[in-house]
Amino acid sequence: QIIYPTTGVDGLDVSYKGTKLRTLSKTTFLVENTGNSPVLESDVIAPIKIVISDKANVLDTMIDSKLPTNLEFQAIRDKQEIFIKF
């Protein structure tokens, strides 16, 4: 958790893209191929789907890093779901 409700400072407002925040958490997901062969697009049956609790409000998704850097995929948010598409 990055911002706690008890750390309020008078006169300090925190917002993200216009949304005022009282609390803020960051969650990181690691998707890793531990095998000896690369995963090809033709090997993927369905995109990876991450379902977020209705109690959470997802403000943004981003790809923090990828290795090797020429991997092509995107994180797409749709309400309380995030899809990783290759």
Buried (B, 14 or more C-beta within 10 A) or exposed (E): EEEEEEEEEEEEEBEEEEEEEEEEEEEEEEEEEEEEEEEEEEEEEEBBEBEBEEEEEBEEBEEEEEEEEEEEBEBEBEEBEBBBEB
